[in-house]
Amino acid sequence: MDIRVQDHPFDFGAEAESFARGQGDMGAVVTFTGIVRDVPDGLVSMEIEHYPGMTQKALETHANEALTRFQLGDVLIVHRFGVMRPGEMIMMVATAAPHRADAFQGAEFLMDYLKSRAPFWKKEITRSGTEWVAARAVDEDALGRW
């Protein structure tokens, strides 16, 4: 299990390749990458804040739950903080499992948590102002299925 919270960009291809290369006894690897998307007001940047010790512990706890619940062989989470521009990668999740269904479900479980409950705070800076991103009902509903 590899959980990293970092302020610098990551190379998705290199991360995915490195993760998959170590999974010789697994039958499936699933990856997901979140990207900063523009908004109707024109996003200048997104700023993500967190409390390092609390964030790391929370992500590790949830990743351990995913490992057990979906019989995963391995998990990778890379999540950035700081200032990012539209088109930049915010985060990635990779899961490995003996079978694809568990790998997909494990990745979705982790993503639903990261989107709605992980201790990150996001602020959007647009051409018309600055606003903290509020939790969305659809994200909470997605988490509720688990």
N, C-alpha and C positions, 0 to 999 in steps of 0.2 A: 504494500500500500504506500502510495506516495501522494502527500497532500502538500501543496505549496501555495502560499499567498505572497504575491510579489508585486513590486512597483514597476517592473520592466516588462517589455514585450516578450513573448515566447514564440518559438518556431513550431507551428502546429505539425508540419510534416515530420520534423525531427522527433518531436514528442510522441507522435503516433507510431512512428517507425520503432523507436526505442521501446515503447510499451509493448507493441505487438511481437517484437523479436524475442522477448522474454517469456512468451506464453506457449511454449511447445507442447504442453500437456492440455491446453485449452482448445476448444473447437470453434470459439467465436470471440471476436473483439469488436466492440461497438464504441464509436467516438461521437462526441457532440461538441460543437464550438459555438459560443455566443459571441456576437459581433455588435458593436455599437451602431445602432441604426439612427438615421436622421429622423427628425420629427417635423410636423407641419410648420412650426414656427422657425425652422432652420436651426438645427443643433450646432452650436459652436464647439461645445465639449461636454463630456460627462465626467463628474468627479465622484469617485467611490471612496468612502471612508470606512474604517473598521477599528476594533480594538484587538491588537495582535494576539495576545494570549487567549482571549475568549474566542476569537474567530477560529484559530487553529484547533482548539479543543472541540468546539462545536462541529467542525467539519470532520474531524477524526471520529467522533462519536457516531455521526450519521453514516460515514463510510463503513465503519465496523458493523453497523446495523444492516447496511446493504450487503456486505460480504456474507453475513449469516443468512439473511432472509432469502436471498436469491442464489445462494450457493456459488458466489463468485470466487474466482481464483485470485483476482487482483483488481485494484481500483487506482485510478490516477485522477486527481483533481488539481488543476492549475487555475487560480483566480487572481486577477490583477486588482490593484487599488491605485488611487491617484487619478491624474487627469488623462482622459482618453478622447480621441476625436472619432467622428463617424467613420466607419469602415475598419477600425482597429478591433482586434480580438480582445474580449473581456476575459473569457474563461474557456476552459475545456474540461470535459469529463471523458474518461475512457474506462470501460469495464471489460473484463475477460471472464468467460465461463465455459464450462464444457459444452453447453448448448446455447444456441442463439436466443431463445426466448428469455432465458435468465439474464443474458448479457444486455438485451434490449430493456427488459423490465428494470434491471438494476440501474441502468443509465437514466431511465425516466424517473425512477424514484429519487435518485440523487439530484437531477435537474429540478424536479418539483420542489424539493427542499431548498436548493440554492436560490431559486426564484422567489420563494415566499417567506422562508424562515431563517435563512443563514444571516448571521449578524453583520450585514453590509448595509451602508446607507448611501443612496445614490442621489446626486444632485445634477439636474440638467441645466446647462447654461445655453440659452437660445438667444436669437437676435432681439427678442422682445422681453427678456428678463431671465431670472434664475428661480428654479423651483425644485424642491425636494420631491422625489418620486414616491408616490403613495402606493401601498399594497393594493393589488387589484383582486376583485372577487374571483375572477376566473383562475388566478393563480392559487388562491386558497382552496377553491373547489377541486383543482387538480391534485393538490396535496391530500385532500380529504379522501381520495379513493384508496389510499394506502392504509 
